[in-house]
Amino acid sequence: MYKPIPRRASRVRADATTEALPIDEDALYSTRTNTSVRRYNSGVALTQTKVTEEKHSQTSLFSLGFCMTAVGLVSLSVLFALIITNVIAPEVQKWHDNNTYGYPRTIHVREDVGHGGVSDFTGENLKGYLYVIEIEEGDPAKIVPHVYFLGHFSSDQLAITSITFVDENGDNKLDMVVTTENGTIYILYNDGTQFKPQQQ
């Protein structure tokens, strides 16, 4: 009769780690959860903080820059105008007068005014005092110069710009009209031998 061979008992204990047990391989490795799975908050309210960046308006910056540029240009224009008016223009006028009238300021004309022949007239600003000197042509021993005082000014730069002769009072004698640079006019009347400030 056939006798089954008794199986040998395993020398490995049942609780040993080497015992072949069915292993769940998914439990050994951490796997990513499925993205389609819904997550639920655990009761803690999560608040979202919205960060907003404050932007400066380009229009306001442009307006500010334009205004500052305009104010700067106007200020420079006023400054240049003041410099031209108070510094450059007087210097140009002084240079012109120095070349035209010299220093002290003088002017010279010649005219026959009926005083015995042609006379030389020299207008001069001498330290602010305006004079016209008449010297008749002829024998130097018989010449009697005439000096006519016109007025006094605070500036020795003021020039006599013209000396003209016209009959102002209708007596058929040429009278002397003197004009200064600032527009002042002096009239001296001819009495036949010299000029006088007013008719006598």
Buried (B, 14 or more C-beta within 10 A) or exposed (E): EEEEEEEEEEEEEEEEEEEEEEEEEEEEEEEEEEEEEEEEEEEEEEEEEEEEEEEEEEEEEEEEEEEEEEEEEEEEEEEEEEEEEEEEEEEEEEEEBEEEBEEBBBBEBEBEBBBBEEBBBBBBBEEBBBBBBBBBBEEEEEEEEBEBEBEEBEEBBBBBBBBEBEEBEEEEBBBBBBBBBEEBEBBBBBBEEBBBEEEE
